[in-house]
Amino acid sequence: MRHRSVGDLMTPTVVSVQPGTPFTEIAHLLDEYGITAVPVVDDEARPVGVVSRADLLRKQTSADVGSTARDLMTSPAVVAEPGWNAVRAARTMERRRVKRLPVVDDGGRIIGVISRSDLVQLFLRRDRAIEEEILEDVVVRTLGLTPSALTVEVTDGRVTLSGSVERRSLVPVTVRLCEGIDGVVHVVNRLGFDRDDTAHGPAPQ
């Protein structure tokens, strides 16, 4: 099955503002469209930053912050490309701690926006498949454990591993193997170990 791309999933209608757009107009747009952030674009429709609800709140609590998009925005804008797969977009949101990414064409011009909500249904469908692949390929086939030896929980591509492996050196290996599974966005490591095989004993005499 073909993996769906950012271009397939994005919202092509973009609500954006100019650097000179005032605070009150930005706040109105966020409320009117029910969105958490809006890209700031230049005269050639290239994103130069993003203004979020958090940025507006910062303005309200600080007298030092200006009142236009240029003053309020977080810059540079974190963007996605239409050819990215959904996992890359989700990982970028996770790493940069943003909920929406402007999508740009080869010329850097905005052509859409992809949000976490655009990705949710896709990952919900894939969570069970990810869990099964980790249990079968990583836990049973690679580590040689029974499926019940570790607990694998998957939510929106985020994997939580718990339980115990035999040796401490297996913990980072297990995490890396899970990170390599298609569809995995992030791995939360809660693994324990029975024996520390990484500790160095006294130097030989």
LOPANU-443206 format. One record per residue: residue number from 0; residue in three letters; x, y, z of N, C-alpha, C, O in turn. Coordinates in Angstrom, 3 decimals. Atoms other than C-alpha are relative to their C-alpha. Layout:
// LOPANU-443206
NUM;ALA;X;Y;Z;X;Y;Z;X;Y;Z;X;Y;Z $
...
//
This chain:
// LOPANU-443206
0;MET;0.851;-1.197;0.000;0.000;0.000;0.000;0.884;1.244;0.000;1.875;1.310;0.728 $
1;ARG;-0.790;-1.223;0.098;1.315;3.434;-0.906;-0.187;0.827;1.267;-1.311;1.044;1.721 $
2;HIS;0.080;-0.855;-1.180;2.163;5.573;2.102;-0.474;1.389;-0.417;-0.002;1.945;-1.409 $
3;ARG;0.537;-1.310;0.339;0.222;8.821;2.108;1.003;1.085;0.363;1.676;1.016;1.391 $
4;SER;-0.975;-1.069;-0.169;2.283;11.980;1.770;-0.653;1.220;0.628;-1.874;1.295;0.765 $
5;VAL;0.495;-1.279;-0.529;1.982;15.434;3.304;-0.911;0.672;-1.024;-1.920;1.274;-0.660 $
6;GLY;0.833;-0.586;1.048;0.595;16.589;-0.046;-1.400;-0.591;-0.046;-2.360;0.101;-0.386 $
7;ASP;1.313;0.651;-0.035;-2.236;14.053;0.288;-0.829;0.450;1.206;-2.052;0.559;1.124 $
8;LEU;0.676;-0.214;-1.277;-3.062;14.974;3.883;-0.227;1.458;0.360;-1.089;1.763;1.183 $
9;MET;0.040;-1.405;-0.412;-2.571;18.739;4.053;-1.327;0.664;-0.352;-2.066;0.196;-1.218 $
10;THR;1.129;-0.863;0.327;-5.309;21.362;4.063;0.490;1.047;-0.997;1.343;1.863;-0.648 $
11;PRO;-0.548;-0.916;1.012;-4.787;23.323;0.821;-0.404;1.452;0.187;0.277;2.345;-0.317 $
12;THR;0.424;-1.375;-0.245;-6.705;26.410;1.965;0.745;0.530;1.214;0.586;0.014;2.320 $
13;VAL;-0.871;-0.485;-1.062;-4.281;28.448;4.036;-0.472;1.359;0.509;-0.660;2.293;-0.271 $
14;VAL;0.237;-1.290;-0.647;-5.178;31.196;6.500;1.364;0.535;0.399;2.060;-0.081;1.207 $
15;SER;-1.320;-0.567;-0.292;-2.106;33.428;6.641;-0.118;1.490;0.244;-1.154;2.096;-0.032 $
16;VAL;-0.036;-1.438;-0.253;-1.112;36.947;7.662;1.305;0.564;-0.547;2.239;-0.177;-0.854 $
17;GLN;-1.202;-0.708;0.430;1.441;39.543;6.568;0.786;0.456;1.228;0.219;0.531;2.318 $
18;PRO;-0.783;-0.476;-1.150;4.293;40.780;8.800;-0.607;1.199;0.705;-0.429;1.357;1.913 $
19;GLY;0.580;-1.188;-0.619;2.396;44.011;9.396;-1.389;-0.181;0.574;-1.967;0.779;1.083 $
20;THR;1.346;0.246;-0.521;-0.897;42.376;10.425;-0.033;0.245;1.509;0.821;-0.275;2.227 $
21;PRO;0.029;-0.334;-1.432;-1.921;43.733;13.863;-0.502;-1.148;0.882;-1.159;-2.080;0.419 $
22;PHE;0.361;0.983;-1.027;-2.451;41.709;17.036;-1.492;-0.348;-0.033;-1.857;-1.524;-0.044 $
23;THR;1.441;0.248;-0.099;-6.232;42.127;17.087;-0.526;-0.799;-1.185;-1.404;-1.646;-1.015 $
24;GLU;0.444;0.739;1.182;-6.681;40.845;13.524;0.453;-1.454;0.062;-0.289;-2.358;-0.321 $
25;ILE;-0.499;1.378;-0.139;-4.497;37.790;14.213;-0.869;-0.776;0.983;-1.250;-1.914;0.713 $
26;ALA;0.836;0.649;-1.014;-6.515;36.982;17.354;-1.372;-0.346;-0.573;-1.919;-1.414;-0.296 $
27;HIS;1.311;0.232;0.618;-9.748;37.317;15.362;0.056;-1.193;-0.952;-0.857;-2.019;-0.961 $
28;LEU;-0.131;1.104;0.952;-8.498;34.920;12.656;0.112;-1.348;0.713;-0.510;-2.327;0.301 $
29;LEU;-0.155;1.253;-0.738;-7.437;32.275;15.173;-1.339;-0.466;0.569;-1.656;-1.655;0.536 $
30;ASP;1.307;0.355;-0.553;-10.866;32.402;16.816;-0.996;-0.382;-1.094;-1.746;-1.348;-0.949 $
31;GLU;0.967;0.225;1.069;-12.833;32.553;13.565;0.174;-1.374;-0.644;-0.805;-2.062;-0.933 $
32;TYR;-0.259;1.266;0.689;-11.135;29.519;12.010;0.295;-1.153;0.968;0.497;-2.286;0.532 $
33;GLY;-0.229;1.053;-0.975;-10.584;27.588;15.241;1.361;-0.658;-0.119;1.480;-1.875;0.017 $
34;ILE;-1.352;0.521;0.171;-6.844;27.209;14.697;0.906;0.522;1.113;0.591;1.507;1.780 $
35;THR;-0.899;-0.345;-1.108;-3.916;27.401;17.103;1.151;0.889;-0.431;1.830;1.469;0.416 $
36;ALA;-1.120;-0.805;0.488;-1.411;29.213;14.877;-0.257;0.386;-1.450;-1.051;-0.245;-2.148 $
37;VAL;0.164;-0.471;1.374;-1.150;31.110;11.619;1.371;0.360;-0.567;2.159;1.019;0.111 $
38;PRO;-1.284;-0.362;0.584;1.810;31.405;9.216;0.038;1.471;-0.408;-0.973;2.057;-0.795 $
39;VAL;-0.242;-1.370;0.451;3.279;34.815;8.454;0.775;-0.102;-1.309;1.843;-0.713;-1.354 $
40;VAL;-0.624;0.134;1.314;4.138;35.179;4.755;0.422;1.364;-0.538;-0.164;2.392;-0.200 $
41;ASP;-0.442;-1.244;0.629;6.040;37.771;2.737;-0.817;0.261;-1.266;-1.809;-0.423;-1.517 $
42;ASP;0.758;-0.391;1.194;4.879;39.403;-0.513;-0.009;-1.076;-1.074;-0.829;-1.029;-1.990 $
43;GLU;-0.060;1.087;0.984;5.835;36.268;-2.468;-0.558;-1.304;0.560;-0.296;-2.382;0.025 $
44;ALA;0.669;1.148;-0.634;3.832;33.925;-0.187;0.971;-1.002;0.595;0.658;-2.189;0.699 $
45;ARG;-0.970;0.871;-0.657;6.951;32.523;1.456;-0.117;0.177;1.510;-0.069;1.309;1.992 $
46;PRO;0.113;-0.122;-1.459;6.568;31.735;5.188;1.276;0.558;0.618;2.376;0.082;0.334 $
47;VAL;-1.149;-0.580;-0.704;8.837;33.879;7.351;-0.092;-0.225;1.502;0.856;0.053;2.236 $
48;GLY;0.183;0.264;-1.425;7.424;32.889;10.732;-1.392;-0.532;0.248;-2.176;-0.721;-0.683 $
49;VAL;1.318;0.493;-0.409;4.413;31.622;12.656;-0.399;0.721;1.283;0.419;0.892;2.186 $
50;VAL;0.547;-0.584;-1.235;2.207;33.348;15.251;-1.003;-0.993;0.582;-1.950;-1.398;-0.093 $
51;SER;0.881;0.950;-0.673;0.535;31.017;17.761;-0.784;0.702;1.101;-0.525;1.861;1.427 $
52;ARG;0.740;-0.542;-1.145;-1.949;31.541;20.572;0.952;0.326;1.147;0.756;1.307;1.864 $
53;ALA;-0.983;-0.248;-1.057;1.018;31.287;22.945;0.721;1.323;-0.223;1.017;2.041;0.732 $
54;ASP;-0.655;-1.277;0.310;2.676;34.209;21.150;-0.917;1.177;0.354;-0.451;2.212;0.831 $
55;LEU;0.945;-1.067;-0.342;-0.487;36.288;21.611;-0.093;0.176;1.512;-0.181;1.300;2.005 $
56;LEU;0.032;-0.081;-1.464;-0.594;35.448;25.313;1.252;0.688;0.533;1.196;1.450;1.499 $
57;ARG;-1.262;-0.632;-0.412;3.047;36.487;25.615;-0.103;1.516;-0.158;0.396;2.270;0.677 $
58;LYS;0.194;-1.434;0.226;2.100;39.877;24.152;-0.828;0.618;1.127;-0.547;1.726;1.585 $
59;GLN;0.888;-0.536;-1.028;-0.638;40.299;26.743;0.685;0.111;1.359;0.265;0.905;2.201 $
60;THR;-0.672;0.001;-1.302;1.761;39.625;29.622;1.324;0.751;-0.010;1.997;0.834;1.018 $
61;SER;-1.270;-0.721;0.080;4.735;41.645;28.379;-0.178;1.306;-0.758;-0.682;1.330;-1.880 $
62;ALA;0.110;-1.320;0.648;4.861;45.328;27.594;1.087;0.207;-1.042;1.022;1.144;-1.839 $
63;ASP;-1.136;-0.183;0.907;8.095;44.832;25.652;-0.237;-0.585;-1.384;0.551;-0.337;-2.296 $
64;VAL;0.272;0.657;1.276;6.517;42.820;22.816;-0.854;0.914;-0.867;-1.835;1.488;-0.396 $
65;GLY;0.752;-0.842;0.926;5.293;44.709;19.740;-1.357;-0.588;-0.325;-1.726;-1.646;0.184 $
66;SER;1.397;0.380;0.218;1.796;44.434;18.344;-0.311;-0.432;-1.421;-1.484;-0.510;-1.787 $
67;THR;0.254;0.514;1.345;2.244;43.204;14.761;0.553;-1.415;-0.119;1.304;-1.873;0.743 $
68;ALA;-0.461;1.370;0.222;2.881;39.735;13.345;1.518;-0.075;-0.004;2.098;-1.035;0.503 $
69;ARG;-1.478;-0.038;0.044;6.517;40.706;12.726;0.596;-0.043;1.399;1.614;-0.696;1.626 $
70;ASP;-0.498;-0.053;-1.377;6.973;41.414;16.444;-0.323;-1.276;0.775;0.440;-1.695;1.644 $
71;LEU;0.510;1.112;-0.798;5.008;38.421;17.695;0.472;-1.367;-0.469;0.525;-2.310;0.321 $
72;MET;-0.204;1.326;0.593;6.029;35.613;15.355;1.257;-0.702;0.524;2.222;-0.077;0.964 $
73;THR;-1.166;0.847;-0.196;8.385;32.733;16.003;0.631;-0.210;-1.369;-0.041;-0.641;-2.306 $
74;SER;-0.664;0.031;1.292;10.953;32.790;13.225;1.378;-0.668;0.125;2.029;-0.533;1.161 $
75;PRO;0.666;0.266;1.277;12.117;31.138;11.035;-1.127;-1.015;0.154;-1.201;-1.731;1.152 $
76;ALA;1.110;0.951;-0.026;9.011;29.121;10.219;0.524;-1.415;-0.216;1.397;-1.643;-1.054 $
77;VAL;-0.293;1.416;0.221;9.287;25.341;10.547;-0.981;-0.494;-1.052;-2.191;-0.444;-0.830 $
78;VAL;0.874;0.349;1.125;7.922;24.023;7.235;0.160;-1.462;-0.389;1.120;-2.128;-0.002 $
79;ALA;-0.035;1.347;0.563;7.157;20.735;5.511;-0.079;0.110;-1.516;-0.427;1.159;-2.057 $
80;GLU;0.109;0.069;1.452;7.294;19.683;1.867;-1.059;-1.035;-0.370;-1.253;-2.004;0.364 $
81;PRO;1.105;0.906;0.353;4.437;17.933;0.008;0.439;-1.445;-0.206;-0.373;-2.358;-0.057 $
82;GLY;-0.480;1.356;0.221;6.614;14.907;-0.755;0.382;-0.750;1.255;0.656;-1.949;1.196 $
83;TRP;-0.324;0.688;-1.257;7.344;14.156;2.905;-1.062;-1.050;0.294;-2.225;-0.890;-0.075 $
84;ASN;1.015;0.921;-0.490;5.685;11.093;4.368;-0.543;0.494;1.341;0.015;1.406;1.952 $
85;ALA;0.668;-0.458;-1.213;3.390;11.435;7.362;0.888;-0.133;1.226;0.832;0.701;2.128 $
86;VAL;-0.865;0.220;-1.158;5.960;10.041;9.784;1.011;1.129;0.135;1.262;1.607;1.241 $
87;ARG;-0.977;-1.094;-0.067;8.530;12.693;8.870;-0.663;1.277;0.506;-0.077;2.005;1.306 $
88;ALA;0.716;-1.188;-0.473;5.935;15.432;9.388;-0.281;-0.096;1.497;-0.094;0.871;2.236 $
89;ALA;0.316;0.178;-1.417;4.889;13.983;12.739;1.250;0.123;0.865;1.205;0.718;1.941 $
90;ARG;-1.246;-0.089;-0.761;8.499;13.634;13.898;0.488;1.443;0.087;1.028;1.858;1.112 $
91;THR;-0.394;-1.417;-0.018;9.190;17.262;12.921;-0.840;0.771;1.006;-0.312;1.592;1.756 $
92;MET;0.858;-0.657;-0.991;6.183;18.431;14.940;0.425;-0.368;1.417;0.463;0.481;2.307 $
93;GLU;-0.413;0.473;-1.320;7.338;16.318;17.873;1.289;0.680;0.438;1.391;1.167;1.564 $
94;ARG;-1.320;-0.544;-0.331;10.937;17.572;17.743;-0.045;1.500;0.221;0.608;2.016;1.127 $
95;ARG;0.042;-1.452;-0.085;10.081;21.230;17.223;-1.137;0.518;0.889;-1.283;1.723;1.091 $
96;ARG;1.090;-0.339;-0.928;7.063;21.163;19.561;-0.989;0.980;-0.613;-1.335;1.997;-0.013 $
97;VAL;1.023;-0.806;0.670;4.607;22.623;17.079;-1.160;-0.909;-0.402;-0.996;-2.123;-0.527 $
98;LYS;1.193;0.772;0.333;1.078;21.545;16.143;-0.384;0.101;-1.469;-1.208;-0.672;-1.959 $
99;ARG;0.337;-0.216;1.412;0.965;22.831;12.555;1.275;0.339;-0.771;2.174;1.000;-0.250 $
100;LEU;-1.141;-0.312;0.860;3.442;23.022;9.684;-0.500;0.585;-1.319;-1.312;-0.047;-1.995 $
101;PRO;0.272;-0.468;1.356;3.137;25.278;6.624;0.681;-0.936;-1.001;1.800;-1.393;-0.769 $
102;VAL;-0.564;0.853;1.050;3.706;23.211;3.468;0.393;0.894;-1.169;-0.408;1.701;-1.639 $
103;VAL;-0.507;-0.892;1.054;5.840;24.850;0.781;0.379;-0.785;-1.247;0.722;-1.965;-1.173 $
104;ASP;-0.410;0.627;1.258;6.562;24.113;-2.875;1.496;0.166;-0.205;2.203;0.630;0.690 $
105;ASP;-1.437;-0.060;0.274;9.979;23.959;-4.536;0.558;1.415;0.084;1.751;1.601;0.329 $
106;GLY;-0.435;-1.389;-0.081;10.111;27.765;-4.573;-0.139;0.603;1.382;0.107;1.794;1.573 $
107;GLY;0.159;-0.491;-1.361;9.411;28.027;-0.847;-1.303;0.720;0.262;-1.478;1.313;1.327 $
108;ARG;1.292;-0.676;-0.166;5.874;29.383;-1.395;-0.998;-0.935;0.683;-1.014;-2.139;0.426 $
109;ILE;0.948;0.807;-0.764;3.115;28.199;0.906;-1.121;-0.520;-0.892;-1.705;0.229;-1.676 $
110;ILE;1.061;0.617;0.808;0.642;25.775;-0.664;-1.018;-0.741;0.867;-2.011;-1.260;0.357 $
111;GLY;0.926;0.700;-0.882;-1.056;24.287;2.383;0.526;-0.006;1.424;1.577;0.561;1.723 $
112;VAL;-0.392;0.155;-1.398;-0.889;23.476;6.069;-0.345;-1.419;0.428;-1.411;-1.933;0.089 $
113;ILE;0.309;1.300;-0.576;-0.645;20.125;7.815;0.056;0.114;1.519;0.987;0.696;2.075 $
114;SER;0.098;-0.094;-1.455;-1.682;19.778;11.443;-0.010;-1.393;0.612;-0.136;-2.394;-0.093 $
115;ARG;0.067;1.287;-0.698;-1.624;17.050;14.069;-1.324;-0.691;-0.264;-1.373;-1.912;-0.408 $
116;SER;1.313;0.609;0.218;-5.336;16.526;13.524;-0.086;-0.668;-1.372;-0.825;-1.638;-1.538 $
117;ASP;-0.025;0.632;1.321;-4.645;15.736;9.839;0.649;-1.375;0.054;0.355;-2.244;-0.767 $
118;LEU;-0.754;1.248;-0.098;-2.352;12.921;10.970;-0.649;-1.025;0.921;-0.328;-2.211;0.851 $
119;VAL;0.515;0.872;-1.060;-4.429;11.472;13.816;-0.643;-1.270;-0.562;-0.289;-2.373;-0.144 $
120;GLN;0.705;1.181;0.503;-6.713;9.158;11.814;0.946;-0.964;-0.695;0.785;-2.180;-0.599 $
121;LEU;-0.973;0.861;0.676;-3.816;7.873;9.748;0.751;-0.837;1.022;0.922;-2.041;0.832 $
122;PHE;-0.771;0.734;-0.990;-1.843;6.930;12.846;-0.878;-0.939;0.824;-0.406;-1.994;1.249 $
123;LEU;0.889;0.897;-0.721;-4.857;5.445;14.625;-0.140;-1.317;-0.747;-0.181;-2.382;-0.131 $
124;ARG;0.129;1.213;0.793;-5.200;2.983;11.764;1.267;-0.836;0.046;1.221;-2.055;-0.119 $
125;ARG;-1.267;0.701;0.087;-1.528;2.107;11.949;0.532;-0.462;1.356;1.463;-1.265;1.408 $
126;ASP;-0.537;0.320;-1.323;-1.029;1.815;15.717;0.030;-1.498;0.267;1.031;-2.021;0.757 $
127;ARG;0.061;1.429;-0.254;-2.157;-1.812;15.918;1.047;-0.741;-0.836;1.682;-1.682;-0.360 $
128;ALA;-0.985;0.651;0.868;0.046;-2.767;12.962;1.421;0.219;0.529;2.253;-0.686;0.466 $
129;ILE;-1.314;-0.296;-0.581;3.058;-1.057;14.590;0.253;-0.893;1.208;1.329;-1.473;1.352 $
130;GLU;-0.142;0.831;-1.202;2.450;-2.883;17.865;0.311;-1.449;-0.373;1.192;-2.075;0.215 $
131;GLU;-0.211;1.383;0.404;2.242;-6.239;16.109;1.389;-0.201;-0.602;2.033;-1.221;-0.358 $
132;GLU;-1.317;0.130;0.626;5.409;-5.592;14.092;1.114;0.037;1.045;2.085;-0.712;0.937 $
133;ILE;-1.010;-0.063;-1.060;7.404;-4.627;17.206;0.034;-1.309;0.777;1.109;-1.836;1.065 $
134;LEU;0.040;1.249;-0.754;6.218;-7.710;19.077;0.588;-1.157;-0.797;1.350;-1.961;-0.262 $
135;GLU;-0.448;1.128;0.815;6.898;-10.078;16.179;1.466;0.130;-0.414;2.240;-0.816;-0.270 $
136;ASP;-1.347;-0.150;0.570;10.089;-8.624;14.678;1.058;0.341;1.033;2.171;-0.181;0.970 $
137;VAL;-1.000;-0.444;-0.970;11.820;-6.969;17.633;0.032;-0.922;1.223;1.076;-1.471;1.573 $
138;VAL;0.034;0.745;-1.260;10.661;-8.794;20.754;0.257;-1.490;-0.212;1.112;-2.074;0.454 $
139;VAL;-0.101;1.454;0.178;10.284;-12.353;19.442;1.171;-0.384;-0.892;2.035;-1.160;-0.483 $
140;ARG;-0.987;0.465;0.983;12.478;-12.664;16.349;1.411;0.478;0.321;2.358;-0.302;0.228 $
141;THR;-1.344;-0.543;-0.221;15.392;-10.367;17.269;0.508;-0.243;1.422;1.645;-0.673;1.614 $
142;LEU;-0.433;0.156;-1.393;15.485;-10.488;21.079;-0.196;-1.420;0.522;0.372;-1.793;1.548 $
143;GLY;0.217;1.379;-0.419;14.272;-14.072;21.316;-0.847;-0.131;1.252;-0.714;-1.110;1.987 $
144;LEU;0.863;0.022;-1.181;11.688;-13.252;24.005;-1.408;-0.444;-0.389;-1.726;-0.534;-1.575 $
145;THR;1.398;0.282;0.270;8.053;-14.251;24.325;-0.733;1.326;-0.189;-0.274;2.351;0.316 $
146;PRO;0.723;-1.253;0.228;5.474;-11.665;23.198;-0.426;0.699;1.282;-0.598;1.918;1.297 $
147;SER;0.448;-0.592;-1.257;4.428;-11.138;26.818;1.156;0.518;0.851;0.925;1.066;1.929 $
148;ALA;-1.161;-0.413;-0.796;7.982;-10.371;28.003;0.077;1.515;0.155;0.496;2.014;1.199 $
149;LEU;-0.009;-1.464;-0.048;7.667;-6.664;27.175;-1.405;0.516;-0.281;-2.196;-0.136;-0.963 $
150;THR;1.282;-0.648;0.281;4.684;-4.326;27.145;0.240;1.095;-1.035;1.074;1.978;-0.836 $
151;VAL;-0.128;-0.972;1.093;4.321;-2.326;23.923;-1.331;0.714;-0.155;-2.341;0.089;-0.478 $
152;GLU;1.202;-0.808;0.172;1.783;0.505;23.826;0.260;1.037;-1.092;1.287;1.716;-1.071 $
153;VAL;-0.182;-0.914;1.129;1.302;2.578;20.657;-1.205;0.928;-0.093;-2.344;0.470;-0.188 $
154;THR;1.055;-1.011;0.123;-0.703;5.810;20.468;0.467;1.083;-0.961;1.443;1.780;-0.683 $
155;ASP;-0.351;-1.007;1.011;-0.566;8.045;17.378;1.463;-0.117;-0.422;2.134;0.891;-0.641 $
156;GLY;-1.383;0.208;0.429;2.764;6.497;16.415;1.027;0.123;1.104;2.212;-0.101;0.860 $
157;ARG;-0.904;-0.103;-1.146;4.278;7.074;19.881;0.018;-1.344;0.723;-1.019;-1.830;1.172 $
158;VAL;-0.151;1.328;-0.585;5.619;3.814;21.294;0.532;0.125;1.427;1.520;0.821;1.665 $
159;THR;-0.491;0.080;-1.373;5.993;3.193;25.035;0.394;-1.437;0.292;-0.426;-2.350;0.193 $
160;LEU;-0.529;1.326;-0.305;8.179;0.238;25.992;0.183;-0.135;1.504;0.788;0.729;2.139 $
161;SER;-0.217;0.266;-1.423;8.061;-1.236;29.487;0.218;-1.494;0.193;-0.082;-2.302;-0.686 $
162;GLY;-0.391;1.374;-0.254;9.194;-4.451;31.094;1.492;-0.063;0.227;2.131;0.959;0.476 $
163;SER;-1.416;0.171;-0.306;12.666;-5.888;31.542;0.672;-0.912;-1.011;0.123;-1.947;-1.389 $
164;VAL;-0.824;0.854;0.865;15.369;-7.260;29.224;1.137;-0.574;0.843;1.401;-0.113;1.953 $
165;GLU;-1.012;0.713;-0.781;18.177;-9.554;30.301;1.196;0.870;0.327;1.658;0.894;1.468 $
166;ARG;-1.238;-0.758;-0.191;21.122;-7.201;29.812;-0.235;1.482;-0.275;-1.045;1.844;-1.128 $
167;ARG;0.142;-1.444;0.161;21.465;-3.420;30.111;0.349;0.451;-1.417;-0.265;1.380;-1.942 $
168;SER;-0.424;-0.401;1.344;23.216;-3.216;26.734;-1.098;-0.209;-1.039;-1.039;0.375;-2.121 $
169;LEU;1.093;0.246;0.937;20.021;-4.499;25.070;-1.022;1.142;-0.022;-1.806;1.252;-0.965 $
170;VAL;1.006;-1.067;-0.073;17.999;-1.439;26.160;0.121;0.978;-1.173;-0.866;1.179;-1.880 $
171;PRO;-0.079;-0.926;1.138;19.377;1.089;23.608;-0.183;-0.692;-1.342;-0.698;-0.094;-2.287 $
172;VAL;0.191;0.752;1.247;19.421;-1.610;20.931;-1.485;-0.173;-0.285;-1.933;0.021;-1.414 $
173;THR;1.442;0.196;0.160;15.732;-2.345;21.515;-0.685;1.298;-0.413;-1.557;1.294;-1.281 $
174;VAL;0.589;-1.298;0.340;14.851;1.357;21.382;0.288;0.355;-1.456;-0.608;0.793;-2.176 $
175;ARG;-0.360;-0.331;1.391;16.757;1.855;18.095;-0.762;-0.874;-0.991;-1.192;-0.389;-2.038 $
176;LEU;0.750;0.896;0.887;15.074;-1.179;16.529;-1.444;0.467;-0.139;-2.009;0.446;-1.232 $
177;CYS;1.384;-0.488;0.046;11.652;0.197;17.461;-0.102;1.314;-0.767;-1.069;1.533;-1.497 $
178;GLU;0.004;-1.278;0.728;12.534;3.660;16.127;0.063;-0.217;-1.513;-0.396;0.625;-2.284 $
179;GLY;-0.120;0.291;1.422;13.284;2.026;12.772;-1.239;-0.596;-0.625;-1.290;-0.774;-1.842 $
180;ILE;1.234;0.570;0.528;9.800;0.545;12.429;-0.802;1.088;-0.719;-0.961;2.193;-0.200 $
181;ASP;0.769;-0.959;0.783;7.733;2.278;9.750;-1.237;0.447;0.776;-2.004;-0.385;1.261 $
182;GLY;1.154;-0.552;-0.691;5.150;4.585;11.332;0.291;0.472;1.406;-0.531;1.167;2.004 $
183;VAL;-0.342;-0.412;-1.361;6.948;5.105;14.650;0.466;1.451;-0.005;1.376;1.819;-0.748 $
184;VAL;-0.338;-1.417;-0.106;7.117;8.792;15.590;1.017;0.233;1.110;1.956;1.014;0.952 $
185;HIS;-0.839;-0.230;-1.176;8.775;8.564;19.009;-0.078;-1.229;0.892;-1.105;-1.907;0.936 $
186;VAL;-0.021;1.144;-0.913;9.815;5.902;21.531;0.267;0.489;1.421;1.268;1.156;1.680 $
187;VAL;-0.180;-0.291;-1.416;9.358;6.345;25.283;0.575;-1.256;0.644;-0.061;-2.311;0.637 $
188;ASN;-0.712;1.150;-0.551;11.840;4.053;27.031;-0.234;-0.123;1.504;0.230;0.711;2.281 $
189;ARG;0.194;0.299;-1.419;10.695;2.596;30.354;0.505;-1.409;0.325;0.029;-2.059;1.256 $
190;LEU;-0.514;1.351;-0.159;12.681;-0.614;30.054;0.954;-0.114;1.185;1.758;0.781;1.444 $
191;GLY;-0.967;0.336;-1.028;14.497;-2.173;32.972;0.903;-1.119;-0.513;0.765;-1.558;-1.654 $
192;PHE;-0.905;1.080;0.404;17.229;-4.833;32.899;0.347;-0.839;1.225;0.328;-0.358;2.358 $
193;ASP;-0.327;0.932;-1.084;18.222;-7.874;34.949;1.466;0.056;0.394;1.818;-0.157;1.555 $
194;ARG;-1.434;0.030;-0.279;21.974;-7.559;34.645;0.689;1.141;-0.730;0.419;1.383;-1.907 $
195;ASP;-0.740;-1.108;0.602;24.305;-4.600;34.015;1.302;-0.534;-0.582;2.276;-0.764;0.134 $
196;ASP;-1.207;0.508;0.656;26.805;-5.835;31.448;0.850;1.130;-0.568;1.797;0.888;-1.315 $
197;THR;-0.782;-1.139;0.484;28.091;-2.316;30.759;0.945;0.533;1.054;1.783;1.385;0.756 $
198;ALA;-0.868;-0.481;-1.069;29.784;-1.795;34.134;1.415;-0.547;-0.182;1.608;-1.717;-0.512 $
199;HIS;-1.405;0.401;0.151;33.579;-1.878;34.019;0.556;-0.445;1.348;0.433;0.266;2.346 $
200;GLY;-0.617;0.504;-1.213;35.352;-3.985;36.600;1.359;0.653;0.214;1.757;1.504;-0.582 $
201;PRO;-1.315;-0.586;-0.255;38.761;-3.126;38.138;1.003;-0.366;-1.085;0.962;-1.458;-1.652 $
202;ALA;-1.012;0.220;1.036;41.651;-2.801;35.749;0.890;-1.171;0.375;1.234;-1.324;1.547 $
203;PRO;-0.880;1.132;-0.302;43.809;-5.947;35.453;1.361;0.470;0.500;1.885;1.489;0.049 $
204;GLN;-1.323;-0.339;-0.580;47.061;-5.901;37.478;1.113;-0.481;-0.931;2.292;-0.297;-0.630 $
//
